[in-house]
């Protein structure tokens, strides 16, 4: 299918745990969610074609769905015109895609690097091995400037749980040894509500990774890399977590998922550095400092992701109920014991869209959470709600991974 003309990449407006994209001139008008991002539960599960020979691994597969429109080298070893790379991603729930897009088809000013040439997207509702049915395809051409996107329409939308991205050839090979680049694959459509994953219990070990997690409902706490402690919440099949080292208080952020084989796959950022692959195999025999610790209750100091709202609105979705129940129980215990006298709920957004709109949306959603807690027995005069919009990010807004972490609600007790 030929591509449509290069379209501008639209910025996004978001808060807490839902994503809304909109043109910058009308930031309140939402555009579709990108369901092909790690932050929304798209997890790489297998690689094929020439991936093994070219040492293409999960790091490159995650880079294709991290929501970062900047280009990256997708082949760690040089390749040729007939190169084919297959990446298969598992989705958290049945999804019907209406369109796909590839942003920023641009050339690095080097004769040894060139952008991938052709894109094919197929889907399956059976399993990661297929059978796969074609959804969309195009041969890419250079964009005249940064911020453009080549869009691919889906002629026959159908529900899928696995997506296979195939990259073939390149735009301009000038040398025998050429490295191929890519930016990301974007997928717009509709998705059923994902079930809450309960897989974040156990211990995982990998290169530079030692992680132990305990999960109770949507709440998770644990230890990482011998010196760190983390807490987080689960939305669908994704854990969003923040942590600090015990010795120096160095912060880290995590977006993680557990695949069908029990391995943990995702990314982590330490002290604001770029996100890096963070993956490990299940290792039940390993113990850490957290092995005997209970899951931390929600309350003062908690950073909460996974509270869902209707599209571009402050109406809470039903799948938020379990997390709100946990928050109400934790706050009630603190208020009854006298450890806290009042609670402030603070809404935060990522940086897309107008600052004033982000500020208002974060406030309205914090107020919606406060109202839900009142329904669960917390006295209204003990609750305050305010929005901080995009002013206090905890991660880089340059990728959807970072933006998803910045959309949160924080709990302050006094």
C-alpha positions in Angstrom: 0.0 0.0 0.0 1.5 3.4 -0.9 2.0 5.8 2.1 -0.1 8.8 2.5 1.8 12.1 2.3 4.0 12.8 5.3 1.9 14.1 8.1 3.0 16.2 11.1 3.6 14.2 14.3 1.0 15.4 16.8 1.9 16.2 20.4 0.2 14.6 23.3 -1.7 15.8 26.3 -1.8 13.4 29.3 -2.2 13.0 33.0 -2.0 10.2 35.6 -2.3 7.1 33.5 -4.2 7.9 30.3 -2.8 9.3 27.1 -4.4 11.9 24.9 -2.8 13.3 21.7 -3.8 16.6 20.2 -2.7 19.4 17.8 -0.8 22.1 19.7 -3.2 24.8 18.5 -6.1 23.0 20.2 -4.6 21.0 23.0 -7.9 20.0 24.4 -8.9 18.0 21.3 -7.6 14.4 21.8 -6.2 12.1 19.2 -5.8 8.3 19.4 -3.7 6.4 21.9 -0.6 4.7 20.5 -1.1 1.0 21.5 2.2 -0.1 20.1 4.3 1.2 23.0 5.9 -0.5 25.9 4.2 2.0 28.2 0.8 0.7 27.0 1.8 -3.0 27.3 3.3 -3.9 23.9 6.0 -6.3 24.9 8.6 -7.8 22.4 8.4 -11.6 22.5 10.5 -12.9 19.6 12.8 -11.9 16.8 13.2 -13.4 13.3 14.6 -13.0 9.9 18.2 -11.9 10.0 18.0 -10.7 13.6 20.3 -13.3 15.1 23.0 -12.9 12.5 23.0 -9.1 12.9 22.8 -9.3 16.7 19.5 -7.6 16.9 18.1 -8.1 20.4 15.3 -7.0 22.7 17.0 -3.7 23.2 16.4 -2.8 19.5 12.8 -4.3 19.7 12.0 -2.1 22.7 13.5 0.9 21.0 11.0 0.4 18.2 8.0 0.7 20.7 9.4 3.1 23.3 7.4 6.1 21.9 10.6 7.9 21.1 10.4 9.4 17.6 14.2 9.9 17.3 16.1 7.5 15.1 18.3 4.7 16.4 20.6 2.0 14.8 18.5 -1.1 14.5 21.3 -3.4 13.3 24.3 -3.7 15.6 26.2 -5.3 12.7 26.3 -4.0 9.1 23.9 -5.5 6.6 22.8 -5.4 3.0 19.9 -4.7 0.7 18.2 -8.1 1.2 18.2 -7.8 5.1 14.9 -8.7 6.8 14.1 -8.2 10.4 11.0 -9.5 12.2 9.9 -8.3 15.6 6.9 -9.8 17.3 5.1 -7.9 20.0 2.4 -9.3 22.4 -0.4 -6.9 23.3 -2.2 -6.9 26.7 -5.7 -7.2 25.2 -7.4 -7.7 21.9 -6.8 -4.7 19.8 -8.2 -3.5 16.5 -5.7 -1.2 14.6 -7.1 1.4 12.2 -3.8 2.9 11.2 0.0 2.8 11.7 2.7 5.4 11.3 6.5 5.7 11.1 7.8 9.1 12.2 11.0 11.0 11.3 12.2 9.0 8.2 15.5 10.9 8.1 19.0 10.1 7.1 22.0 10.4 9.4 24.7 12.4 7.5 27.0 9.3 7.2 27.5 7.0 4.2 27.7 4.1 6.6 24.1 4.5 7.9 20.7 4.6 6.2 17.1 4.3 7.2 15.1 1.1 6.7 13.3 0.9 3.4 10.1 -1.1 3.6 7.7 -1.7 6.5 5.2 -4.6 6.8 2.8 -5.1 9.7 0.9 -8.3 10.3 -1.4 -9.4 13.2 -2.5 -12.6 14.8 -5.1 -13.5 17.3 -3.8 -17.1 17.7 -0.3 -16.8 19.1 3.2 -15.3 18.7 4.0 -17.9 16.0 1.0 -16.9 14.0 -0.5 -17.4 11.6 -0.2 -13.7 10.8 -2.4 -11.8 8.5 -1.3 -8.7 6.7 -2.5 -5.4 8.2 -0.5 -2.7 6.4 2.7 -2.2 4.3 4.6 0.6 2.6 7.9 1.5 1.1 9.3 4.5 3.0 10.7 7.7 1.5 12.6 10.5 3.2 10.7 13.2 5.0 11.5 16.8 4.1 11.9 17.8 7.8 11.8 16.5 11.3 8.4 16.1 12.8 6.7 14.3 9.9 5.1 10.9 9.9 4.3 8.4 7.1 0.9 6.9 7.8 -0.3 3.5 6.8 -4.1 2.8 6.7 -5.4 -0.7 7.6 -7.8 -1.8 4.9 -9.2 -4.7 6.8 -9.2 -4.0 10.6 -9.4 -7.2 12.7 -8.8 -8.0 16.4 -5.2 -9.1 17.1 -3.2 -10.0 20.2 0.2 -10.2 18.5 1.8 -7.8 16.0 4.7 -8.6 13.7 6.8 -5.7 12.4 9.0 -6.5 9.4 11.7 -4.2 8.1 13.2 -5.0 4.8 16.0 -3.3 2.9 17.0 0.3 3.1 16.6 3.7 1.6 20.2 4.3 0.3 23.1 1.8 0.6 26.4 3.5 -0.3 28.8 1.0 1.2 29.1 -2.8 1.5 29.0 -2.4 5.3 26.0 -0.3 6.2 24.0 0.0 9.4 20.3 0.4 9.2 18.3 2.8 11.3 14.6 3.1 12.4 12.5 5.4 14.5 9.4 3.7 15.9 6.2 2.1 14.8 3.0 3.8 16.0 -0.4 2.0 16.1 -3.7 3.7 16.5 -7.1 2.0 17.1 -9.2 0.6 19.9 -8.3 -1.9 22.6 -10.3 -3.9 25.1 -9.6 -3.3 28.8 -6.5 -5.3 29.8 -6.8 -7.6 32.7 -4.7 -6.7 35.8 -1.5 -8.8 35.6 -0.6 -10.6 38.9 2.8 -11.7 37.6 5.0 -9.3 39.6 5.8 -11.8 42.4 9.3 -13.4 42.4 12.9 -12.8 41.8 14.7 -12.2 38.5 18.3 -12.1 37.5 20.1 -10.8 34.4 23.1 -8.9 33.2 23.3 -6.0 35.7 19.9 -6.9 37.0 18.8 -8.4 40.4 15.2 -7.8 41.2 12.7 -9.1 43.8 9.1 -8.0 43.7 6.0 -8.7 45.8 2.6 -7.9 44.5 -0.7 -7.4 46.4 -3.5 -6.5 44.0 -2.3 -3.5 42.0 0.5 -2.6 44.6 4.1 -3.8 44.2 7.2 -3.2 46.3 10.6 -4.8 46.3 14.4 -4.5 45.9 16.6 -4.0 42.9 20.3 -4.4 42.2 21.3 -5.0 45.8 21.1 -1.4 47.0 17.7 -0.2 45.8 14.2 -0.3 47.1 11.2 0.4 44.8 7.4 0.8 45.0 4.9 0.9 42.1 1.5 0.2 40.8 0.3 -2.1 38.0 -1.9 -0.9 35.1 -2.9 -3.8 32.9 0.2 -5.8 32.3 2.7 -3.0 33.0 4.4 -2.1 36.3 5.3 1.6 36.7 7.7 2.0 39.6 10.0 4.4 41.3 13.0 3.6 43.5 16.0 4.9 45.4 19.3 3.4 46.5 19.5 3.0 50.3 23.1 4.2 50.5 23.0 7.4 48.5 19.3 8.0 47.7 19.9 7.9 43.9 16.5 7.7 42.2 15.4 5.3 39.4 12.3 4.8 37.4 11.0 1.6 35.8 8.5 0.4 33.2 8.4 -3.4 33.3 6.3 -6.4 32.1 6.5 -10.1 32.6 6.4 -12.2 29.4 4.8 -15.6 28.8 8.0 -17.4 29.9 8.1 -15.6 33.2 11.0 -13.3 32.3 10.8 -9.7 33.2 11.3 -7.2 30.3 11.4 -3.4 30.3 13.4 -0.4 30.8 15.0 1.6 33.7 16.4 5.1 34.1 18.8 6.0 36.9 19.2 9.6 38.1 17.5 10.9 35.0 19.7 9.1 32.5 18.3 7.7 29.2 16.2 4.5 29.6 18.1 1.3 29.2 17.0 -2.3 28.7 16.2 -3.9 32.0 15.6 -7.7 31.7 16.1 -10.9 33.6 15.1 -14.5 33.8 13.0 -15.8 36.7 15.4 -17.0 39.4 13.3 -18.4 42.3 16.4 -19.5 44.3 17.8 -16.0 44.7 17.0 -14.0 47.8 17.4 -10.3 48.5 16.9 -7.8 51.4 13.2 -7.7 50.5 12.5 -11.4 50.7 10.6 -11.2 54.0 9.1 -7.7 53.6 5.3 -7.3 53.1 4.0 -5.2 50.2 4.0 -1.6 51.1 0.5 0.0 51.6 -0.6 3.1 49.7 -0.5 6.3 51.7 1.6 9.4 52.4 4.5 9.5 49.9 2.9 7.1 47.4 3.3 7.7 43.7 0.5 6.1 41.9 0.2 5.1 38.2 -2.6 3.0 36.7 -5.6 5.2 37.6 -7.7 5.2 34.4 -10.0 7.8 33.0 -12.4 8.1 30.1 -10.9 9.5 26.9 -9.9 13.2 27.5 -12.1 13.5 30.6 -12.0 13.3 34.3 -14.4 10.4 34.6 -12.8 7.4 36.3 -13.0 4.1 34.5 -14.2 0.9 36.3 -10.8 -0.8 36.1 -9.5 1.8 38.5 -11.7 0.5 41.3 -9.2 -2.0 42.8 -6.4 0.6 43.0 -8.8 3.2 44.5 -9.9 0.6 47.1 -6.3 0.0 48.1 -5.6 3.7 48.3 -8.7 4.3 50.5 -7.8 1.4 52.8 -4.2 2.7 53.3 -5.4 6.3 53.9 -8.1 5.2 56.3 -5.6 3.3 58.4 -3.3 6.3 58.6 -6.0 8.7 59.4 -7.5 6.4 62.1 -4.2 5.8 63.8 -3.4 9.5 63.9 -0.3 9.2 61.7 -2.0 11.6 59.3 -4.6 14.4 59.8 -5.2 15.4 56.2 -4.4 14.1 52.7 -3.4 16.1 49.6 -3.8 14.4 46.2 -1.5 16.0 43.5 -2.1 15.3 39.8 0.8 15.5 37.3 1.0 15.4 33.5 3.6 15.0 30.8 4.6 18.1 28.8 2.6 17.8 25.6 -0.1 20.4 24.9 -0.8 23.7 26.5 0.6 24.2 30.0 -2.7 25.8 31.2 -4.7 22.9 29.9 -2.4 20.3 31.5 -2.7 22.2 34.8 -6.5 22.2 34.7 -6.8 18.5 33.6 -4.4 17.4 36.4 -6.5 19.3 38.9 -9.8 17.9 37.7 -8.5 14.4 37.8 -7.1 14.8 41.3 -10.5 16.0 42.3 -12.1 12.9 40.7 -9.8 10.7 42.8 -10.7 12.6 45.9 -14.5 12.1 45.2 -13.9 8.4 44.7 -12.2 8.2 48.1 -15.1 10.0 49.7 -17.4 7.3 48.3 -15.1 4.8 50.0 -15.4 6.3 53.4 -12.7 9.0 53.6 -14.1 12.3 55.1 -14.2 15.1 52.5 -12.8 17.6 55.0 -9.6 15.5 55.3 -8.9 15.5 51.5 -7.4 18.2 49.3 -6.8 18.0 45.6 -4.5 20.1 43.4 -2.9 19.8 40.0 0.7 20.5 39.1 0.4 19.9 35.4 3.7 19.3 33.7 5.9 21.3 36.1 7.4 18.4 38.1 8.4 15.5 35.8 10.1 12.4 37.2 11.3 11.2 33.8 12.3 12.5 30.4 9.3 13.6 28.3 11.1 12.7 25.1 9.6 9.2 24.9 6.2 7.7 25.7 8.0 5.6 28.4 9.0 8.8 30.3 5.7 10.5 29.6 3.8 7.5 31.1 5.8 7.8 34.3 5.2 11.6 34.5 1.4 11.0 34.4 0.8 10.2 38.0 -0.9 11.1 41.2 1.1 11.7 44.3 -0.2 11.4 47.9 1.0 13.8 50.6 -0.1 13.4 54.2 0.4 15.7 57.2 
